[in-house]
Amino acid sequence: MQKKTAYWLTAIVLITFIARLAVALLVPNFTYDSYFTFRQVEHIGETGLPLFNDQLSYGGRELTFLPFFYYFSAFFDLFLPIEAVALLLPNLLLSLLPIIVFLISRKVSNSEESSLFAAFLTGFLPILFATANNFTNETLFIPLAFLTIYTFLKIDQPKYFYLFLGLFLACSLTSNATFLLVMGLIIYLLLSILENKRINRAELEVILFSSFLFIWTEFLFFKSLFAKEGIKFIWQNIPQAILSQYFPNISLFQAIILVSVIPFIIGIYIVYQALFQLKNTRAFLLISLAISTSLLSWFRLIQFRLSLLFLGVILTILFAMFYDDLKAYLSKTKFTKKKQWIAPLFILLLLPTMVLPAVVSALQVPTPTESEIAAFSWLKEHTPPQSGVLARLEEGYLVTYFARRRNVMDERFGTVRDVGTRLADTNTLYHTTLQTIALDLLDKYNIQYIILTSHAQQTAGISSLPYLSKKCFELVYHESDQQGDGVRIYRVRCTVGELRT
């Protein structure tokens, strides 16, 4: 790598990291699902083990998940406060992703200039930039996955062979989305056979071994879940009523905005050119991964947001190939002296179509407000330890982390029986006008407190609970905020039996 290239690459990483931190500090707090990670990291710090037996989630249940990310984060928690780890670690990991993309792009395009463009595109992908306040396993999985891809491209060298195996194992212990890599490698094998591409023996060995390694890892951690739910465990027991939230029928326009219009269009062109015109085997692995991502998303086997994130990074790498081919083409024409204008032209096109959407998407990510967190923290100090608290589904982690009280639901649906019924009952408690129905459900789930946040009012489309009465519900906390009527907490004072007598 030339010194000038190294300086530019370092600048891209630093700018990406600073920009992500700036946006993260503008957004209040972390995403709702980040607080599950907070609990796991703190529990590992205290006991050395993840919290697999959670007595607060759903009133008490066994959790099944892959633990590597939580151990990885807990290591840094030894030296830094948990809030600093949550802010710095994910943003640092994703700010290093441009380096990995640069290495992959240079391998497939043999051009450092085009690889620098790919690195810049990666840093400001709107879908990726929206993770600035996200403290979840995908912030580790994405860099790990693409580093694994890079080692596969150099698998003929012994040190990369063993590095690939180590990285693939880390991916398998971080996210179920490692199935993307497995499927991509299998499709790559099939494409190579169809196009009569010579298959390296090392490639064949690692594809077979990594496939069995992934299956073994999944069986090790999820065998009980598979035994209970069968093939449905793939969909994580998500209730049918909200399945579309995790696997949305998103429009093509929305998808283009999230991955940026220029990389999307150029990526489609490169895929077509590689498969049907030039038979470019350099792009086979990337195209295989793009096909794998698209198929798994289409069949709802992975969440759409993660698949779009993965696909967006692949498209930036394909952009490097296009940029290199474009310069080579112009060199053969009378416009060869105009090559110097290609880079400034692309910069002018990319800045408004990437940077602005990236910042906007990051600022629009839903997060709890300070007043809402203060209310959940109040519950910890002013309610009995065994209390149950009704909150919205996405607020379930706030109940268990800040309030340290039992929730009714959260977004870890695995192993929960009748989860669809529980979700329907929770929604009923926000919309029913009949006090007897509400009290019956509150008693069913052993709920002593109801928290009504501005977020709950907006998502449920209500301003108050219609069944409230002074006889059965006592307002014990009220804090106004800028988003509406503020946060209110009610204590349940009676049961259906007491009401009837």
C-alpha positions as CSV (number, residue, x, y, z in Angstrom):
1,M,0.0,0.0,0.0
2,Q,1.3,3.4,-1.0
3,K,1.8,6.0,1.8
4,K,-0.6,8.4,0.2
5,T,-3.3,5.7,0.1
6,A,-2.6,4.8,3.7
7,Y,-3.1,8.5,4.7
8,W,-6.4,8.7,2.8
9,L,-7.6,5.4,4.3
10,T,-6.7,6.6,7.8
11,A,-8.6,9.9,7.1
12,I,-11.7,8.0,6.0
13,V,-11.7,5.9,9.2
14,L,-11.2,8.9,11.4
15,I,-13.9,11.0,9.7
16,T,-16.3,8.1,9.8
17,F,-15.6,7.5,13.5
18,I,-15.9,11.2,14.4
19,A,-19.1,11.6,12.4
20,R,-20.7,8.5,14.0
21,L,-19.8,9.8,17.5
22,A,-21.2,13.2,16.7
23,V,-24.5,11.8,15.5
24,A,-24.6,9.3,18.4
25,L,-24.2,12.2,20.9
26,L,-27.0,14.1,19.2
27,V,-29.4,11.2,19.7
28,P,-30.7,10.8,23.2
29,N,-29.6,7.4,24.6
30,F,-29.3,4.1,22.8
31,T,-31.8,2.0,20.8
32,Y,-34.3,0.0,22.8
33,D,-32.8,-3.4,22.1
34,S,-29.3,-2.1,23.2
35,Y,-30.4,-2.4,26.8
36,F,-30.6,-6.2,26.5
37,T,-26.8,-6.0,25.8
38,F,-26.3,-3.7,28.8
39,R,-27.8,-6.4,31.1
40,Q,-25.8,-9.2,29.6
41,V,-22.5,-7.3,29.8
42,E,-23.1,-6.3,33.4
43,H,-24.1,-9.8,34.3
44,I,-20.9,-11.3,32.7
45,G,-18.9,-8.7,34.6
46,E,-20.4,-9.8,37.9
47,T,-20.6,-13.5,37.4
48,G,-18.5,-14.4,34.4
49,L,-21.5,-15.9,32.7
50,P,-24.3,-14.6,30.4
51,L,-27.8,-14.3,31.9
52,F,-29.4,-17.4,30.4
53,N,-31.9,-17.7,33.2
54,D,-33.8,-14.4,33.3
55,Q,-36.3,-14.1,36.1
56,L,-37.5,-10.7,34.9
57,S,-38.1,-11.3,31.2
58,Y,-41.7,-12.5,30.7
59,G,-41.9,-13.0,34.4
60,G,-39.1,-15.6,34.3
61,R,-37.8,-17.8,31.5
62,E,-34.8,-19.4,29.9
63,L,-33.0,-17.4,27.2
64,T,-31.2,-18.8,24.2
65,F,-28.6,-16.7,22.3
66,L,-25.1,-16.7,21.0
67,P,-22.7,-15.2,23.6
68,F,-19.5,-14.0,21.9
69,F,-20.5,-10.4,21.4
70,Y,-21.4,-10.0,25.1
71,Y,-18.1,-11.5,26.2
72,F,-16.3,-9.3,23.8
73,S,-18.0,-6.2,25.1
74,A,-17.6,-7.3,28.7
75,F,-13.8,-7.4,28.2
76,F,-13.8,-3.7,27.5
77,D,-16.2,-3.1,30.4
78,L,-13.3,-4.1,32.7
79,F,-11.6,-0.8,31.8
80,L,-14.4,1.6,30.8
81,P,-17.9,2.4,32.1
82,I,-20.6,0.5,30.4
83,E,-22.0,3.6,28.7
84,A,-18.6,4.5,27.2
85,V,-18.2,0.9,25.9
86,A,-21.7,1.1,24.4
87,L,-20.9,4.4,22.7
88,L,-17.3,3.8,21.6
89,L,-17.0,0.1,20.8
90,P,-19.8,-0.3,18.2
91,N,-18.8,2.9,16.4
92,L,-15.1,2.0,16.4
93,L,-15.9,-1.5,15.0
94,L,-18.0,-0.1,12.2
95,S,-15.5,2.7,11.5
96,L,-12.9,0.0,10.9
97,L,-15.1,-1.6,8.3
98,P,-13.9,0.7,5.5
99,I,-10.4,-0.8,6.0
100,I,-11.8,-4.3,5.5
101,V,-13.8,-3.1,2.5
102,F,-10.6,-1.5,1.1
103,L,-8.7,-4.8,1.4
104,I,-11.5,-6.8,-0.3
105,S,-11.9,-4.2,-3.1
106,R,-8.2,-4.0,-3.8
107,K,-8.1,-7.8,-4.0
108,V,-10.9,-8.0,-6.6
109,S,-10.2,-4.7,-8.5
110,N,-6.4,-4.4,-8.2
111,S,-6.9,-0.7,-7.8
112,E,-6.1,1.4,-4.7
113,E,-8.0,4.4,-5.9
114,S,-11.2,2.6,-6.6
115,S,-10.8,0.7,-3.3
116,L,-10.6,4.1,-1.4
117,F,-13.9,5.1,-3.0
118,A,-15.5,1.8,-1.8
119,A,-14.1,2.5,1.7
120,F,-15.6,6.0,1.8
121,L,-19.0,4.7,0.5
122,T,-19.0,2.1,3.3
123,G,-18.4,4.6,6.0
124,F,-21.4,6.7,5.0
125,L,-23.9,4.0,3.9
126,P,-27.3,5.3,5.3
127,I,-28.4,1.9,6.5
128,L,-25.0,1.4,8.3
129,F,-24.8,4.9,9.6
130,A,-28.2,4.4,11.3
131,T,-26.4,2.1,13.8
132,A,-24.6,4.9,15.6
133,N,-26.6,4.3,18.8
134,N,-26.9,0.6,18.4
135,F,-25.2,-1.6,21.0
136,T,-26.1,-5.0,19.6
137,N,-24.3,-8.0,18.1
138,E,-24.7,-6.9,14.5
139,T,-22.1,-4.1,15.1
140,L,-19.5,-6.8,15.6
141,F,-20.9,-9.3,13.2
142,I,-20.7,-7.1,10.1
143,P,-17.0,-6.4,10.4
144,L,-16.3,-10.0,11.4
145,A,-18.2,-11.3,8.4
146,F,-16.4,-9.2,5.9
147,L,-13.0,-9.9,7.4
148,T,-13.9,-13.6,7.0
149,I,-14.8,-12.9,3.4
150,Y,-11.4,-11.3,2.9
151,T,-9.5,-14.3,4.3
152,F,-11.5,-16.6,2.1
153,L,-10.3,-14.6,-1.0
154,K,-6.7,-15.4,0.2
155,I,-7.4,-18.9,1.4
156,D,-4.6,-20.4,-0.7
157,Q,-2.1,-18.9,1.8
158,P,-1.8,-21.2,5.0
159,K,-2.1,-18.3,7.5
160,Y,-5.3,-17.1,6.0
161,F,-6.7,-20.7,6.0
162,Y,-6.5,-20.8,9.8
163,L,-7.5,-17.2,10.2
164,F,-10.6,-17.9,8.2
165,L,-11.6,-20.8,10.5
166,G,-11.1,-18.7,13.6
167,L,-13.1,-15.8,12.2
168,F,-15.8,-18.0,11.0
169,L,-16.1,-19.6,14.4
170,A,-16.4,-16.1,16.0
171,C,-19.1,-15.2,13.5
172,S,-21.0,-18.4,14.3
173,L,-20.8,-17.5,18.0
174,T,-22.0,-13.9,17.4
175,S,-25.0,-14.1,15.1
176,N,-27.4,-16.6,13.4
177,A,-26.9,-14.4,10.3
178,T,-23.7,-16.4,9.7
179,F,-26.0,-18.5,7.6
180,L,-25.6,-15.7,5.0
181,L,-21.9,-16.6,4.7
182,V,-22.7,-20.4,4.5
183,M,-25.3,-19.9,1.8
184,G,-23.0,-17.5,-0.1
185,L,-20.1,-19.9,-0.1
186,I,-22.4,-22.7,-1.3
187,I,-23.8,-20.6,-4.1
188,Y,-20.2,-19.5,-5.0
189,L,-19.3,-23.2,-5.3
190,L,-22.3,-23.8,-7.6
191,L,-21.5,-20.8,-9.8
192,S,-17.9,-21.8,-10.1
193,I,-19.0,-25.3,-11.3
194,L,-21.5,-23.8,-13.8
195,E,-18.9,-21.4,-15.2
196,N,-16.2,-24.1,-15.3
197,K,-14.1,-22.1,-12.8
198,R,-11.3,-24.1,-11.2
199,I,-12.2,-24.8,-7.6
200,N,-9.3,-24.5,-5.2
201,R,-9.0,-27.5,-2.9
202,A,-8.6,-25.2,0.1
203,E,-11.8,-23.4,-0.9
204,L,-13.7,-26.7,-1.1
205,E,-12.4,-27.8,2.3
206,V,-13.3,-24.7,4.1
207,I,-16.8,-24.4,2.6
208,L,-17.6,-28.0,3.7
209,F,-16.0,-27.5,7.1
210,S,-17.6,-24.1,7.8
211,S,-21.0,-25.5,6.9
212,F,-20.7,-28.3,9.4
213,L,-19.2,-25.9,12.0
214,F,-22.2,-23.6,11.7
215,I,-24.7,-26.4,12.0
216,W,-22.9,-27.8,15.1
217,T,-22.8,-24.3,16.7
218,E,-26.5,-23.7,16.1
219,F,-27.4,-27.2,17.5
220,L,-25.2,-26.6,20.5
221,F,-27.0,-23.4,21.5
222,F,-30.5,-23.8,20.1
223,K,-31.2,-27.6,20.3
224,S,-33.8,-27.1,23.1
225,L,-35.5,-24.3,21.1
226,F,-35.5,-26.5,18.0
227,A,-37.0,-29.4,20.0
228,K,-39.9,-27.2,21.2
229,E,-40.7,-25.3,18.0
230,G,-39.3,-27.4,15.2
231,I,-38.6,-25.5,12.0
232,K,-40.4,-22.4,13.4
233,F,-37.3,-21.6,15.5
234,I,-35.9,-20.0,12.3
235,W,-38.4,-17.2,12.7
236,Q,-37.5,-16.8,16.4
237,N,-41.1,-17.4,17.5
238,I,-42.1,-13.9,16.4
239,P,-45.9,-13.4,16.7
240,Q,-47.7,-13.5,13.4
241,A,-49.3,-10.1,14.2
242,I,-45.9,-8.3,14.1
243,L,-44.0,-10.5,11.7
244,S,-44.2,-7.8,9.0
245,Q,-42.2,-5.4,11.3
246,Y,-39.2,-7.7,11.3
247,F,-39.7,-8.9,7.6
248,P,-41.3,-5.9,6.0
249,N,-42.5,-5.7,2.4
250,I,-40.3,-2.6,1.8
251,S,-40.5,-0.8,-1.5
252,L,-37.7,-0.7,-4.0
253,F,-37.4,3.0,-3.5
254,Q,-36.9,2.7,0.2
255,A,-34.2,0.0,-0.3
256,I,-32.4,2.2,-2.8
257,I,-32.4,5.2,-0.3
258,L,-31.0,3.0,2.5
259,V,-28.1,1.6,0.5
260,S,-27.7,4.8,-1.6
261,V,-28.8,5.1,-5.2
262,I,-25.4,5.2,-7.0
263,P,-24.0,2.0,-5.4
264,F,-27.3,0.2,-6.0
265,I,-27.5,1.0,-9.7
266,I,-23.8,0.3,-10.3
267,G,-24.0,-2.9,-8.2
268,I,-26.9,-4.2,-10.4
269,Y,-24.9,-3.4,-13.5
270,I,-21.7,-5.2,-12.3
271,V,-23.8,-8.3,-11.3
272,Y,-25.3,-8.4,-14.8
273,Q,-22.0,-7.9,-16.5
274,A,-20.1,-10.5,-14.5
275,L,-22.7,-13.2,-14.9
276,F,-24.0,-12.7,-18.5
277,Q,-21.4,-10.8,-20.4
278,L,-17.8,-10.9,-19.2
279,K,-18.1,-14.0,-17.0
280,N,-15.9,-12.1,-14.5
281,T,-14.9,-14.7,-11.9
282,R,-13.4,-12.0,-9.6
283,A,-16.9,-11.0,-8.6
284,F,-18.3,-14.5,-8.2
285,L,-17.9,-14.6,-4.4
286,L,-19.5,-11.2,-3.9
287,I,-22.3,-11.9,-6.3
288,S,-22.9,-15.2,-4.5
289,L,-23.2,-13.4,-1.2
290,A,-25.6,-10.8,-2.8
291,I,-27.7,-13.7,-4.1
292,S,-27.6,-15.4,-0.7
293,T,-28.7,-12.2,1.1
294,S,-31.5,-11.6,-1.4
295,L,-32.8,-15.1,-1.2
296,L,-32.7,-15.4,2.6
297,S,-34.5,-12.0,2.9
298,W,-37.1,-13.0,0.3
299,F,-38.0,-16.1,2.2
300,R,-37.9,-14.3,5.5
301,L,-35.1,-16.3,6.9
302,I,-33.2,-13.3,8.1
303,Q,-34.5,-9.9,9.1
304,F,-34.7,-7.5,6.2
305,R,-32.8,-4.7,7.9
306,L,-29.7,-6.9,8.5
307,S,-29.9,-8.3,4.9
308,L,-30.0,-4.7,3.5
309,L,-27.1,-3.7,5.6
310,F,-25.1,-6.7,4.4
311,L,-26.1,-6.1,0.8
312,G,-25.2,-2.4,1.0
313,V,-21.6,-3.2,1.9
314,I,-21.3,-5.7,-0.9
315,L,-22.6,-3.1,-3.4
316,T,-19.9,-0.7,-2.3
317,I,-17.2,-3.3,-3.1
318,L,-18.8,-3.9,-6.5
319,F,-18.6,-0.1,-7.0
320,A,-14.8,-0.4,-6.8
321,M,-14.8,-2.9,-9.7
322,F,-17.0,-0.5,-11.8
323,Y,-14.8,2.5,-11.1
324,D,-11.7,0.5,-12.1
325,D,-13.4,-0.8,-15.3
326,L,-14.6,2.7,-16.2
327,K,-11.1,4.2,-15.9
328,A,-9.7,1.4,-18.0
329,Y,-12.4,1.9,-20.7
330,L,-11.8,5.7,-20.9
331,S,-8.1,5.0,-21.3
332,K,-9.0,3.3,-24.6
333,T,-11.1,6.2,-25.9
334,K,-10.5,9.8,-26.9
335,F,-11.6,10.8,-23.4
336,T,-8.5,9.4,-21.8
337,K,-7.4,12.9,-20.7
338,K,-10.7,13.3,-18.9
339,K,-10.0,10.5,-16.5
340,Q,-8.8,12.9,-13.8
341,W,-12.4,14.3,-13.6
342,I,-13.9,11.0,-12.7
343,A,-13.1,11.2,-9.0
344,P,-14.4,14.7,-8.5
345,L,-17.5,13.9,-10.4
346,F,-18.3,10.9,-8.3
347,I,-17.6,12.8,-5.1
348,L,-20.1,15.5,-6.2
349,L,-22.7,12.8,-6.9
350,L,-22.1,10.8,-3.8
351,L,-22.1,13.5,-1.2
352,P,-25.7,14.6,-1.5
353,T,-27.0,11.0,-2.1
354,M,-25.1,9.4,0.8
355,V,-24.0,11.8,3.5
356,L,-27.3,13.6,4.0
357,P,-29.4,10.5,4.0
358,A,-26.9,8.8,6.3
359,V,-27.2,11.6,8.9
360,V,-31.0,11.8,8.6
361,S,-31.5,8.1,9.0
362,A,-29.3,8.1,12.1
363,L,-31.2,10.9,13.7
364,Q,-34.5,9.2,13.0
365,V,-33.7,6.0,14.9
366,P,-36.2,5.5,17.8
367,T,-34.6,5.8,21.2
368,P,-36.1,6.4,24.7
369,T,-36.0,9.9,26.0
370,E,-34.3,11.1,29.2
371,S,-37.7,11.6,30.9
372,E,-38.8,8.0,30.0
373,I,-35.5,6.5,31.3
374,A,-36.0,8.6,34.5
375,A,-39.5,7.1,34.9
376,F,-38.2,3.5,34.5
377,S,-35.4,4.2,37.0
378,W,-38.0,5.6,39.4
379,L,-39.8,2.2,39.4
380,K,-36.6,0.6,40.7
381,E,-36.4,2.9,43.7
382,H,-40.1,3.1,44.6
383,T,-41.8,-0.2,43.9
384,P,-41.5,-3.7,45.5
385,P,-38.8,-5.9,43.9
386,Q,-41.3,-8.6,42.8
387,S,-43.6,-6.1,41.0
388,G,-44.7,-6.6,37.4
389,V,-44.8,-3.7,35.0
390,L,-46.9,-3.2,31.9
391,A,-45.0,-1.4,29.1
392,R,-45.0,-1.5,25.3
393,L,-43.2,-4.4,23.6
394,E,-40.1,-2.5,22.6
395,E,-39.9,-1.0,26.2
396,G,-39.6,-4.4,27.8
397,Y,-35.8,-4.1,28.0
398,L,-36.2,-0.8,29.8
399,V,-38.3,-2.5,32.4
400,T,-35.8,-5.2,33.1
401,Y,-32.6,-3.0,32.8
402,F,-33.6,0.4,34.4
403,A,-36.5,-0.7,36.7
404,R,-35.2,-4.2,37.4
405,R,-38.7,-5.4,37.5
406,R,-40.7,-8.1,35.7
407,N,-41.9,-7.2,32.2
408,V,-44.9,-8.6,30.4
409,M,-43.1,-8.9,27.0
410,D,-39.8,-8.0,25.3
411,E,-38.4,-8.7,21.8
412,R,-36.8,-12.1,22.8
413,F,-39.7,-14.3,21.8
414,G,-37.9,-17.7,21.7
415,T,-39.3,-20.4,24.0
416,V,-42.2,-18.3,25.1
417,R,-45.5,-20.2,24.9
418,D,-48.6,-18.5,23.5
419,V,-46.6,-15.4,22.6
420,G,-49.2,-14.3,20.1
421,T,-51.9,-14.4,22.8
422,R,-49.7,-12.5,25.2
423,L,-49.1,-9.8,22.5
424,A,-52.8,-9.5,21.8
425,D,-53.5,-9.2,25.6
426,T,-50.9,-6.5,25.9
427,N,-52.5,-4.5,23.1
428,T,-55.9,-5.0,24.6
429,L,-54.6,-3.4,27.8
430,Y,-53.8,-0.2,25.9
431,H,-57.2,0.0,24.0
432,T,-60.0,-1.7,25.9
433,T,-62.6,0.6,27.4
434,L,-63.9,-2.0,29.9
435,Q,-62.3,-1.9,33.3
436,T,-63.2,-5.5,34.1
437,I,-61.4,-6.8,31.0
438,A,-58.3,-4.7,31.9
439,L,-58.3,-5.9,35.5
440,D,-58.7,-9.5,34.5
441,L,-55.6,-9.3,32.2
442,L,-53.6,-7.4,34.8
443,D,-54.3,-10.1,37.2
444,K,-53.5,-12.8,34.6
445,Y,-50.0,-11.5,34.1
446,N,-49.5,-10.4,37.8
447,I,-49.1,-6.7,36.9
448,Q,-48.9,-4.1,39.7
449,Y,-47.8,-1.0,37.7
450,I,-48.6,0.5,34.3
451,I,-46.2,2.9,32.7
452,L,-47.5,5.1,29.9
453,T,-44.7,6.9,28.1
454,S,-44.9,9.4,25.2
455,H,-43.6,6.6,23.0
456,A,-46.4,4.3,24.2
457,Q,-49.0,7.0,23.5
458,Q,-47.7,7.5,19.9
459,T,-47.3,3.9,19.0
460,A,-50.7,2.9,20.5
461,G,-52.4,6.0,19.2
462,I,-53.8,7.0,22.6
463,S,-53.4,9.8,25.0
464,S,-54.6,7.9,28.1
465,L,-56.0,4.5,29.2
466,P,-59.8,4.7,28.9
467,Y,-60.5,2.3,31.7
468,L,-58.7,4.2,34.5
469,S,-60.5,5.2,37.6
470,K,-59.4,6.6,41.0
471,K,-60.8,3.6,42.8
472,C,-58.6,1.0,41.0
473,F,-55.7,3.0,39.6
474,E,-53.5,5.5,41.5
475,L,-51.3,7.9,39.6
476,V,-48.0,7.6,41.4
477,Y,-45.7,9.3,38.9
478,H,-46.2,12.1,36.3
479,E,-43.4,13.9,34.4
480,S,-44.2,16.2,31.5
481,D,-41.9,16.2,28.4
482,Q,-41.7,17.9,25.0
483,Q,-43.2,15.0,23.1
484,G,-46.7,15.0,24.7
485,D,-48.4,14.5,28.0
486,G,-45.2,13.1,29.4
487,V,-44.7,9.9,31.4
488,R,-47.2,8.5,33.8
489,I,-47.1,5.5,36.1
490,Y,-50.2,4.0,37.7
491,R,-50.4,1.6,40.5
492,V,-53.1,-1.1,40.3
493,R,-55.2,-1.0,43.5
494,C,-57.9,-3.6,43.0
495,T,-58.9,-6.8,41.3
496,V,-61.9,-7.9,39.3
497,G,-63.3,-9.7,42.4
498,E,-62.9,-6.6,44.5
499,L,-64.6,-4.4,41.9
500,R,-67.6,-6.7,41.7
501,T,-68.1,-6.8,45.4
